[in-house]
Amino acid sequence: MARLVQRRHVLGGIAGVALAGAAGAISLSTSAGCSRTETIRVSSSSEKAALMAELVTKYNDAHRAVGDLCARVEMSALTSGKMKNLLAEGAKPPEVWLPTSSMWLRLLEHEGHGRLLVPGVRPIARSTLVIAMPESVAAALEQSNRPLSTWADVLQLAQFGWASYGRPDWNKFILGRDNAETSTSGLAATVVTYNAAPGELTRERLNAVEVQQFVRDIELSVTNYGDEAVQYMQRIYDHEQRWDSNDPAYRPYLDAVVVQEQMAYVYNLGAPTGDPGQINSGQRPKNSLRAVHPGDGTLELDHPFVVMSAATREQRGVAEDFYRFLIEPDQQQRFADLGFRPLQDATRPTDQLRRTLHVPGDQRLDFVPPPDGELLAAMLESWQNVRRKARVLLLLDLSGSMREPVNDPDTNQDPSKLQLMIPAAQRALDLLNVDDEVGLWTFSSNPSVVKVVPVSRVGDVREELKAKIQGLTAVGDTALYQAIDEAYQTMTREADPDRINAIVLLSDGANTEPYAGGAAALLAKLDPRTRETAIPVFTIPYGQSGDENTRTLQEISRITKATYNDTTNPLDIDQTFERVFRNFG
């Protein structure tokens, strides 16, 4: 197993406590007699956003004061990787950032943006990375006397599939994981798989044949890369709610997912997105998750409290008070109740983890040391080369309704839906690797389908595709069902088993052209139980919601194990395309 060789890493004195100095001698009290209110903006990672929103409300309701200032917190949520990227691009920072891991700070510093951070980063909670498996999958492995306990076991499953484990009907092993550039669980999964590869892992050995092959073989079991863990967990949950334990042919949504332990915990309590309000108020999963802490390496996720250097002295004082509030016993109890590990020692499980995830009470984890920024950046670059490549067909609606104007308060002349879509689709192509494959079809009527560019290597057709997209015009009606049918048949017939094969479908209206059997017949054709190769169809209902057509698109994504990407407001199309294309690496 590879071991990370640690480099010198400063990160502005990551273990320090400089915030106390920033607050100076400012006294803390209640808000009676405040001269004014000082507000700080806090950005939380998405998986703990619901809990943080609860704690922010509690903090504000306490009417705390720092000296003669009333203290107040406003909170927003964004995945750690997305916030890191925005900060690196020069976006206005919040006063406090709460990512899931200090690894994002190391990357930010390595990219030359360490000046954005106030020295003295401290954790507010701790968790660990796990491989979470549905109980039915864990049971199947135990019946074969080959339980999964290491990354080497994942490699065996990825290489040989389920036939050698007594379940040939399940075919290939399916691993779920997030994109390493936007999600902490995705970044952490990349670190631990490289760490588990043969030999001592250094910057120089990242591209060694045996290291690259180890990671590539594991990546071959990934069917798509989630954009953020909370959405991935919700998809798993929704699928499992339809589980019939008496159906011998039942196949889980996936066989395992690499995720933060805390998310597996709240999933088992019926809160797949981490919302405390869902716990014990809804249905618990029928097929709960079992957490595996790989014996050949896992990471601690330290949930740092990061004050940004743009914060004023007064804001830093409020930030210090908010930090002290978060580490008080009552708040730390809430973190424990939501599946986090002890703040003082993440190697030990809490009583909650022992009860809900059946973590051994005597567990003592040995964490992989997190790499420095230089090695992390090199890992991300290497991962882009070894990750499973994509084969994607972009299927775009060019019916006349795409000419409809969209109310845009930021422009003097409202753009059409087509005018908004064109640059968004062009930018999405830049998210693909040169060795991915992509094609473009459009649909309307007379003809129903136009095969604009066949699926080809991105490096060979990206500029051609952008030019073709730039010249798109909208006219006619909507042969939606016929287009989906043809695209699905073609992508199934030409599927590459070594790639992530997918269709990205955008439509702004209902099917208007004759199609035998209607939506029911189309859905039957897409049912993965009726075909050996299933192609996920990522649907984008564009500028529409709540009607029969959107429900059909939602069902198409559900049965093909893809995502339904609500874009009721066409102004959101840029973010939607980015979110969808992140599934392909």
MOGI-V746159 format. One record per backbone hydrogen bond with DSSP energy under -0.5 kcal/mol. CO is the residue of the C=O (numbers start at 1). NH is the residue of the N-H. If there is no record, write none. Layout:
<<CO/NH> <CO/NH>>
//
This chain:
<<3/201> <4/6> <10/13> <10/14> <12/120> <13/16> <17/20> <17/21> <18/22> <19/23> <20/24> <23/26> <27/67> <29/65> <31/34> <36/70> <37/39> <38/72> <40/42> <40/74> <41/95> <41/96> <42/44> <42/76> <43/98> <44/78> <45/48> <46/49> <48/52> <49/53> <50/54> <51/55> <52/56> <53/57> <54/58> <55/59> <56/60> <57/61> <58/62> <59/62> <59/64> <60/63> <63/31> <64/71> <65/29> <65/67> <66/69> <68/35> <68/36> <69/66> <70/38> <72/40> <74/42> <76/44> <79/83> <80/84> <81/85> <82/86> <83/87> <84/88> <85/89> <86/91> <87/90> <95/308> <96/43> <97/306> <98/45> <100/303> <101/104> <102/106> <103/107> <104/108> <105/109> <106/110> <107/111> <108/113> <109/112> <109/114> <113/116> <114/117> <116/309> <122/305> <126/341> <127/301> <128/261> <130/132> <130/259> <131/292> <132/257> <133/290> <134/137> <134/138> <135/139> <136/140> <137/141> <138/142> <139/143> <140/144> <141/146> <142/145> <147/149> <149/295> <150/154> <151/155> <152/156> <153/157> <154/158> <155/159> <156/160> <157/161> <157/173> <161/164> <162/165> <162/167> <163/166> <167/170> <168/171> <171/162> <173/175> <174/255> <174/256> <175/223> <176/258> <177/226> <179/182> <179/183> <182/81> <182/82> <183/187> <184/188> <185/189> <186/190> <187/191> <188/192> <189/193> <190/194> <191/195> <192/196> <193/197> <194/197> <197/2> <200/202> <201/5> <202/206> <203/206> <205/208> <208/212> <209/213> <210/214> <211/215> <212/216> <213/217> <214/218> <215/219> <216/220> <218/221> <219/222> <221/175> <224/177> <224/226> <226/179> <228/231> <228/232> <229/233> <230/234> <231/235> <232/236> <233/237> <234/238> <235/239> <236/240> <237/241> <239/242> <240/243> <243/245> <244/247> <246/248> <247/250> <256/176> <257/132> <257/259> <259/130> <260/263> <260/264> <261/265> <262/266> <263/267> <264/268> <265/269> <266/271> <267/270> <267/285> <269/280> <271/274> <274/276> <275/278> <275/279> <276/279> <278/281> <278/282> <286/288> <288/135> <290/133> <292/131> <292/294> <294/297> <298/368> <299/129> <300/302> <301/127> <302/125> <303/124> <303/125> <304/306> <305/122> <305/307> <306/97> <307/118> <308/311> <312/316> <313/317> <314/318> <315/319> <316/320> <317/321> <318/322> <319/323> <320/324> <321/325> <322/326> <323/327> <325/328> <328/332> <329/333> <330/334> <331/335> <332/336> <333/337> <334/338> <335/340> <336/339> <341/126> <345/348> <347/365> <348/342> <350/354> <351/355> <352/356> <353/357> <353/359> <357/291> <360/363> <365/367> <372/376> <373/377> <374/378> <375/379> <376/380> <377/381> <378/382> <379/383> <380/384> <381/385> <382/385> <382/386> <383/387> <389/500> <390/437> <391/502> <392/394> <392/439> <393/395> <393/504> <394/396> <394/441> <395/506> <396/443> <398/475> <399/402> <400/403> <401/404> <402/418> <404/417> <406/408> <407/409> <408/411> <415/406> <416/420> <417/421> <418/422> <419/423> <420/424> <421/425> <422/426> <423/427> <424/428> <425/429> <426/430> <427/430> <428/431> <429/432> <433/436> <434/459> <436/458> <437/392> <438/456> <439/394> <440/452> <440/453> <441/396> <442/450> <443/398> <444/479> <448/444> <450/442> <450/452> <453/440> <456/438> <457/460> <457/461> <458/461> <458/462> <461/465> <462/466> <463/467> <464/468> <465/469> <466/470> <467/471> <469/472> <476/400> <477/479> <478/480> <478/512> <478/513> <479/483> <480/484> <481/485> <482/486> <483/487> <484/488> <485/489> <486/490> <487/491> <488/492> <489/493> <490/494> <492/495> <495/497> <496/499> <499/501> <500/391> <501/536> <502/393> <503/505> <503/538> <504/395> <504/506> <505/540> <506/397> <507/542> <515/518> <517/520> <517/521> <518/522> <519/523> <520/524> <521/525> <522/526> <523/527> <524/527> <527/530> <528/531> <532/534> <534/536> <536/503> <536/538> <537/539> <538/505> <539/565> <540/507> <540/542> <541/543> <541/567> <547/551> <548/552> <549/553> <550/554> <551/555> <552/556> <553/557> <554/558> <555/559> <556/560> <557/562> <558/561> <559/528> <563/539> <563/565> <564/566> <567/543> <568/570> <569/572> <570/573> <572/576> <573/577> <574/578> <575/579> <576/580> <577/581> <578/582> <580/583> <581/584> <582/585> <583/225>>
//
